[in-house]
Amino acid sequence: MSSNSPDDKQDHREKFRRLIASQAETQAEPVNARPEQPTPDAGIRDTPRPAVDSRGMPLPRRVDEIDMNATRVTPAAFDHTSSPTVRHRPSSVVRRPSFNWRKAGGCLLRGLILATFVVVALALILAAIGIYEYFTIAANLPSVEDLRARASQFETTRILDRNGNILYEILDPNAGRRTYISLDKISPYLVAATIATEDKDFYAHPGFDPIAILRALWKNLISGGEEGGGASTITQQLARTLLLSPQERSQRTFLRKTREIILAAEITRQYSKDDILELYLNEIYYGNLAYGIEAAAETYFSKSANQLTLGEAAFLAGLPQAPSVYDIFANPEVTIKRQQQALVLMYQLSQERNCIYVSNNLQPICVDVSAAALAANEIETRAFQPPQANMRFPHWVQYVRAQLEAQFDPQTIYRSGFTVYTTLDPGLQDVAQQLVSDQVAALADRHVTDGALVAIRPSTGEILAMVGSADFYNTAISGQVNMATSPTRQPGSSIKPLTYAAAFEKGWTPATLLWDVPSEFPPSGSPDDPRPPYVPVNYDSRFHGPVLARVALANSYNIPAVKTLQFVGVFGDTGLVAMAKRLGLTSLTRDDYGLSLTLGGGDVSLLEMTGAYAVFANGGRRVPPVTILKIVDHKGKQVYQYQPPSGEQVIRAEHAFLISSILSDNE
């Protein structure tokens, strides 16, 4: 191996210079016109003679140093025995190549073009599919011609008892009211209230609201199908009411909604907004047999529709969504809150749009806070008088109507000519009504003014009798309120059997000994409860010493009942609340119940409590209460048929028998 001593380096440099000079001389020689054949020791005349090493091997060609574009070599390239020249220079920082924005921009542009192409292609495909489906569906739609003639055609729905006796005819010609009036004879307040409540973009959209539809679809998606309603415009409601069959109206399918939207678009194309609004306001149902706004104004306020005030208009505009629920005579608190909601919607729209435009008034309707407050107070302080209708067992009829609306679209119920066979036994109903009246009269000295009664067939869940109050038409006792279904009230000692049933499941028997003696309990049942102790007393203000569980329940002693609840617990899988829920009591939803729950410290409805007792009478099997046996349409086609279920075994049959046996004790 050669070294890199200074002498060697000097020799290399001299040899490198000689090679350069030799190459220069070779390049200066003339070049023959015709090239000669190369020989091992002679180079081609038109090219420099290559240098060779000591063994005769050719060395790399060199070029003149003045050629700035030539490859520069060191002497090591010409002598394989020499070492490369090493020059020591400070190291420089290696820089990464800068980002090529132009190249990246080009890639991004190509990607955007491709994505745009894909989106446009998909849009065209979806549009083609949509157009095809549109014409396919539209080909089978009813005509939107002459909607006014369609609006006057309807069939009366009849509610019957189980024996086929007519209890009530919805839209009875002798009781129902409908008077068609033109839009210019309707109060602008009512028009503004209807638009704010039902369809605030009525004058702008093409019959349907795409944004509202997408919002409803999104709600339906994220709620798993539990939600998603509220996207129907006024025009869609009109199309559904007048152009779809009763069976189709009750369907909640994509096809039905699509047909409804197409019909609404066609109605908008062929009718003016004023025509649509006039038809809607004369067609919609406002409850209490009032069809159309004129009949509603007469029914509720004894005046014409053109005389309605702001408060009255907001009241009426809130009714059509659920007429049997928003019934001022049966559910006054709920109905008044609905009117206040309508006023809030009017105020919000007025603020958003700088007053509400209505086509039948020269000036827009402006609603400020002061006007809304006065309108709310007007309805809240008004004394409404129920219309006198030929209705037998009115509480029952109203309850059946509410059940129908839960199963079908309200417009379908009130227009479709249904015959509804209910579970009510008229003979038992008459007896029940008389019993309630007699008992209220007998207890008048104790300031009892009202009462209710429910009778259920345990094996099928059929409600055979329901008395909601002592007198439906007695406003002094709020007789229109159905005390059998709402509001919920404390059940008193009637909940004690549920407590003992829970104890029997944990090993107690009717022979379990309990001590009816003065006792103190932590209010919640927890030993760590810091509150003052709960000290129950018996209704007779006496203590009865050691008693059997059978005796304690049969005599409704309070102290043993509290001890029983302390044993089973209020909450938990084996507690009283869990037992009540299994028996059908859904109203016990609070999380702060204590030991007083077994003495009636929670609110339930009479119908729920009757259903719970039916479980004891049915061997521990629960069959939910039912009101409707069968529904047929005006053509005799069966729409609904109740099939009694076998029921769910919610408690053991022997425990149900023991409770029933104890409750039958008369001594």
PyMOL commands that set and color helices and strands:
alter all, ss='L'
color gray80, all
select helices_A, chain A and resi 6-28+75-77+101-138+147-151+183-185+188-198+210-222+234-243+246-249+254-270+273-283+293-301+305-307+310-317+332-353+369-380+394-407+410-415+426-442+444-446+475-477+492-505+549-554+558-568+576-582+595-599+606-617+653-663
alter helices_A, ss='H'
color red, helices_A
select strands_A, chain A and resi 157-160+166-170+177-178+290-291+419-422+453-456+463-467+513-516+545-548+621-622+628-632+638-641+648-649
alter strands_A, ss='S'
color yellow, strands_A
deselect
rebuild
show_as cartoon
